[in-house]
Each structure stands twice: as structure tokens, then as C-alpha cells.
Amino acid sequence: MRGEYEELLCPFCEKGKIIALHFPSVWQEKRSITATFGSRRRLSKSKDMWIIQSGCNFCGKSKEEVEKKLKQQNII
């Protein structure tokens, strides 16, 4: 799984840039084979994962404050 760096707008001032590492969701297939029931396939999808790398360079908010606000607004 590879992450990509993305720039988000600051949720407080909407002028500064926040650097975040984003790991997109992936599909996984699990197979189980039994003598009685044969083969079964189950698909599952992982969640998106965001890691905030920096605080706001404009208003000076810390990365913890920015991460909390982005989670409250359902952006990450």
C-alpha cells in the first residue's frame, strides 16, 4: 500500500496549506475452502487512512488541532 502526499486547505483560516499523507482504501479478497461447503469468497474494503504531516503555515494552528477539526468536519 502506497501513500500519496496531498495538500488540504486549513479548516480554520481556509488560506493555509496542510500537508497530509493519504492511503486510499483497497479491496481484499479472502477465500476459504472446506470439504463440506466447497469454496467461499469474501470481499472486504479497508478504510481511507490520513496522516497529517504539518500544521497550518498561515494561522499557526498545530497539526493536532488541524487533525481534530478535519475529523469533526468529516473531511478525513
Backbone as ProteinMPNN parsed JSONL, in Angstrom:
{"seq_chain_A": "MRGEYEELLCPFCEKGKIIALHFPSVWQEKRSITATFGSRRRLSKSKDMWIIQSGCNFCGKSKEEVEKKLKQQNII", "coords_chain_A": {"N_chain_A": [[0.856, -1.17, 0.0], [0.637, 2.125, -0.907], [1.238, 5.46, -0.001], [0.09, 8.784, -0.751], [1.133, 12.141, -0.968], [-0.821, 14.906, -0.117], [-2.221, 18.178, -0.457], [-4.173, 20.037, 1.706], [-6.709, 22.478, 2.429], [-6.556, 24.734, 5.167], [-8.745, 24.135, 7.875], [-9.474, 26.156, 9.58], [-8.599, 28.863, 8.848], [-8.776, 28.747, 6.097], [-6.904, 29.519, 4.232], [-4.273, 28.751, 4.542], [-1.995, 25.988, 3.875], [-2.181, 22.513, 4.402], [-0.233, 19.693, 4.842], [-0.739, 16.37, 4.07], [-0.597, 12.83, 4.409], [-1.991, 10.402, 2.432], [-3.573, 7.332, 2.403], [-5.271, 5.476, 0.229], [-8.386, 3.574, 0.209], [-8.558, -0.009, -0.111], [-9.538, -3.02, -1.852], [-9.906, -6.304, -0.607], [-9.626, -9.782, -1.047], [-10.751, -12.723, 0.425], [-10.419, -16.172, 0.629], [-11.921, -19.224, 1.497], [-11.688, -22.681, 1.875], [-13.447, -25.627, 2.253], [-14.121, -29.087, 2.895], [-16.777, -29.791, 3.137], [-18.426, -27.529, 2.465], [-17.254, -26.47, 0.2], [-15.765, -23.937, -1.817], [-15.514, -20.594, -0.663], [-15.891, -17.113, -1.106], [-14.916, -13.969, 0.106], [-15.28, -10.52, 0.102], [-13.701, -7.572, 1.219], [-13.416, -4.175, 2.241], [-10.964, -1.823, 3.003], [-10.552, 1.049, 5.195], [-10.107, 4.53, 4.306], [-7.011, 6.101, 5.065], [-5.6, 8.75, 6.798], [-2.794, 10.748, 7.461], [-1.767, 13.444, 9.137], [0.711, 15.726, 8.339], [1.703, 18.282, 8.844], [1.145, 21.438, 10.517], [-0.898, 24.413, 10.133], [0.476, 26.758, 7.919], [-0.196, 29.368, 7.764], [-2.068, 30.44, 9.734], [-0.993, 29.294, 11.984], [-1.919, 27.1, 13.482], [-1.644, 24.001, 15.265], [-0.679, 20.639, 14.205], [-2.193, 18.72, 15.527], [-4.496, 20.133, 16.323], [-5.511, 20.81, 13.807], [-5.972, 18.26, 12.685], [-7.974, 17.284, 14.411], [-10.079, 19.094, 13.876], [-10.504, 18.613, 11.111], [-11.441, 15.978, 11.229], [-13.808, 16.385, 12.637], [-15.275, 17.773, 10.74], [-15.674, 15.808, 8.895], [-13.885, 15.516, 6.762], [-11.565, 14.087, 6.672]], "CA_chain_A": [[0.0, 0.0, 0.0], [1.443, 3.324, -1.045], [0.567, 6.713, 0.323], [0.341, 9.948, -1.595], [1.061, 13.411, -0.258], [-1.839, 15.816, -0.637], [-2.347, 19.46, 0.234], [-5.54, 20.392, 2.07], [-6.858, 23.822, 2.964], [-6.719, 24.783, 6.616], [-10.169, 24.242, 8.211], [-9.701, 27.337, 10.401], [-8.484, 30.125, 8.099], [-9.028, 28.426, 4.685], [-5.883, 30.155, 3.392], [-3.031, 27.998, 4.678], [-1.92, 24.642, 3.31], [-1.887, 21.412, 5.31], [0.309, 18.55, 4.118], [-1.255, 15.123, 4.641], [-0.285, 11.588, 3.715], [-3.268, 9.73, 2.233], [-3.565, 5.945, 1.943], [-6.646, 5.187, -0.201], [-8.938, 2.266, 0.579], [-8.288, -1.1, -1.054], [-10.372, -4.209, -1.737], [-9.179, -7.535, -0.34], [-10.429, -10.99, -1.223], [-10.353, -13.847, 1.268], [-11.059, -17.416, 0.209], [-11.839, -20.357, 2.418], [-12.076, -23.92, 1.213], [-13.727, -26.743, 3.159], [-14.594, -30.291, 2.196], [-18.231, -29.843, 3.177], [-19.092, -26.407, 1.797], [-16.545, -26.057, -1.002], [-15.017, -22.681, -1.78], [-16.268, -19.355, -0.401], [-15.143, -15.89, -1.335], [-15.432, -12.831, 0.857], [-14.616, -9.267, -0.226], [-13.776, -6.543, 2.252], [-12.774, -2.922, 1.836], [-10.363, -1.119, 4.13], [-10.896, 2.467, 5.279], [-9.075, 5.507, 3.953], [-6.211, 6.494, 6.214], [-4.964, 10.051, 6.645], [-1.806, 11.127, 8.469], [-1.47, 14.861, 8.99], [2.15, 15.9, 8.452], [2.092, 19.628, 9.276], [0.098, 22.363, 10.916], [-1.163, 25.484, 9.17], [1.589, 27.695, 7.762], [-0.723, 30.729, 7.7], [-2.613, 30.883, 11.028], [-0.163, 28.758, 13.047], [-2.549, 26.018, 14.242], [-0.815, 22.805, 15.311], [-1.226, 19.538, 13.415], [-3.216, 18.042, 16.323], [-5.728, 20.929, 16.214], [-5.996, 20.696, 12.427], [-6.5, 16.905, 12.512], [-9.24, 17.198, 15.152], [-11.088, 19.87, 13.151], [-10.801, 17.92, 9.856], [-12.271, 14.82, 11.566], [-15.143, 16.885, 13.001], [-15.956, 18.174, 9.507], [-15.735, 14.618, 8.039], [-13.041, 15.654, 5.575], [-10.677, 12.919, 6.727]], "C_chain_A": [[0.9, 1.23, 0.0], [0.632, 4.557, -0.741], [0.953, 7.812, -0.642], [0.222, 11.195, -0.747], [0.038, 14.301, -0.941], [-1.83, 17.091, 0.184], [-3.823, 19.752, 0.462], [-5.562, 21.829, 2.548], [-7.074, 23.75, 4.466], [-8.205, 24.945, 6.946], [-10.487, 25.483, 9.046], [-9.688, 28.615, 9.564], [-8.788, 29.967, 6.611], [-8.074, 29.139, 3.732], [-4.595, 29.358, 3.402], [-3.139, 26.603, 4.086], [-1.512, 23.653, 4.397], [-1.361, 20.264, 4.461], [-0.141, 17.28, 4.835], [-0.837, 13.955, 3.766], [-1.575, 10.773, 3.658], [-3.03, 8.33, 1.69], [-4.993, 5.608, 1.541], [-7.083, 3.784, 0.201], [-8.633, 1.244, -0.521], [-9.26, -2.244, -0.798], [-9.479, -5.414, -1.502], [-10.145, -8.704, -0.493], [-9.859, -12.085, -0.325], [-11.131, -15.069, 0.805], [-10.878, -18.461, 1.291], [-12.379, -21.579, 1.699], [-12.273, -24.997, 2.274], [-14.248, -27.92, 2.345], [-16.116, -30.312, 2.109], [-18.885, -28.773, 2.321], [-18.397, -25.953, 0.522], [-15.819, -24.736, -0.783], [-15.951, -21.501, -1.524], [-15.33, -18.174, -0.576], [-15.757, -14.759, -0.538], [-14.603, -11.599, 0.496], [-14.774, -8.298, 0.933], [-12.992, -5.327, 1.776], [-12.222, -2.238, 3.082], [-10.779, 0.352, 4.098], [-9.756, 3.323, 4.736], [-8.307, 5.874, 5.212], [-5.489, 7.794, 5.893], [-3.986, 10.266, 7.793], [-1.43, 12.579, 8.197], [0.017, 15.073, 9.277], [2.564, 17.267, 8.997], [0.874, 20.402, 9.749], [-0.084, 23.423, 9.843], [0.021, 26.44, 9.122], [1.118, 29.15, 7.742], [-1.203, 31.222, 9.063], [-1.866, 30.279, 12.212], [-0.804, 27.676, 13.91], [-1.669, 24.762, 14.169], [-1.464, 21.681, 14.509], [-2.281, 18.761, 14.185], [-4.552, 18.783, 16.239], [-6.354, 20.788, 14.833], [-6.625, 19.321, 12.202], [-7.846, 16.742, 13.205], [-10.36, 17.904, 14.405], [-11.486, 19.177, 11.834], [-11.67, 16.681, 10.109], [-13.674, 15.246, 11.955], [-15.946, 17.251, 11.761], [-16.082, 17.028, 8.499], [-14.979, 14.78, 6.724], [-12.05, 14.499, 5.511], [-11.309, 11.848, 7.582]], "O_chain_A": [[1.813, 1.346, 0.818], [-0.515, 4.686, -1.166], [2.012, 7.769, -1.269], [-0.673, 11.305, 0.092], [0.022, 14.439, -2.164], [-1.478, 17.087, 1.364], [-4.624, 19.718, -0.472], [-4.549, 22.345, 3.019], [-7.7, 22.818, 4.972], [-8.868, 25.803, 6.362], [-11.658, 25.829, 9.204], [-10.662, 29.369, 9.571], [-9.034, 30.962, 5.93], [-8.396, 29.34, 2.561], [-3.896, 29.291, 2.391], [-4.234, 26.104, 3.831], [-0.621, 23.921, 5.202], [-1.981, 19.9, 3.462], [0.047, 17.132, 6.042], [-0.737, 14.075, 2.545], [-2.183, 10.485, 4.689], [-2.378, 8.15, 0.662], [-5.854, 5.466, 2.409], [-6.256, 2.92, 0.495], [-8.474, 1.59, -1.692], [-9.747, -2.422, 0.319], [-8.421, -5.54, -2.119], [-11.316, -8.623, -0.12], [-8.655, -12.341, -0.315], [-12.345, -15.011, 0.613], [-9.821, -18.565, 1.914], [-13.395, -21.516, 1.006], [-11.387, -25.251, 3.089], [-14.753, -27.747, 1.236], [-16.68, -30.794, 1.127], [-19.792, -29.063, 1.541], [-18.938, -25.099, -0.18], [-15.322, -24.461, 0.309], [-17.039, -21.42, -2.095], [-14.147, -18.232, -0.24], [-16.978, -14.604, -0.508], [-13.375, -11.627, 0.573], [-15.835, -8.21, 1.55], [-12.034, -5.442, 1.011], [-12.92, -2.093, 4.085], [-11.295, 0.837, 3.091], [-8.6, 2.902, 4.709], [-8.882, 5.951, 6.298], [-4.849, 7.922, 4.85], [-4.305, 10.0, 8.952], [-0.849, 12.9, 7.16], [0.523, 14.657, 10.319], [3.654, 17.404, 9.552], [-0.266, 20.068, 9.428], [0.51, 23.336, 8.768], [0.513, 26.88, 10.161], [1.94, 30.065, 7.708], [-0.799, 32.296, 9.509], [-2.082, 30.707, 13.346], [-0.278, 27.361, 14.978], [-1.033, 24.495, 13.149], [-2.645, 21.751, 14.17], [-3.183, 18.19, 13.572], [-5.607, 18.163, 16.103], [-7.571, 20.662, 14.702], [-7.691, 19.222, 11.596], [-8.76, 16.131, 12.651], [-11.469, 17.378, 14.308], [-12.664, 19.155, 11.48], [-12.539, 16.364, 9.297], [-14.639, 14.547, 11.642], [-17.162, 17.062, 11.73], [-16.541, 17.241, 7.377], [-15.388, 14.242, 5.695], [-11.736, 13.995, 4.433], [-10.727, 10.778, 7.761]]}, "name": "protein", "num_of_chains": 1, "seq": "MRGEYEELLCPFCEKGKIIALHFPSVWQEKRSITATFGSRRRLSKSKDMWIIQSGCNFCGKSKEEVEKKLKQQNII"}
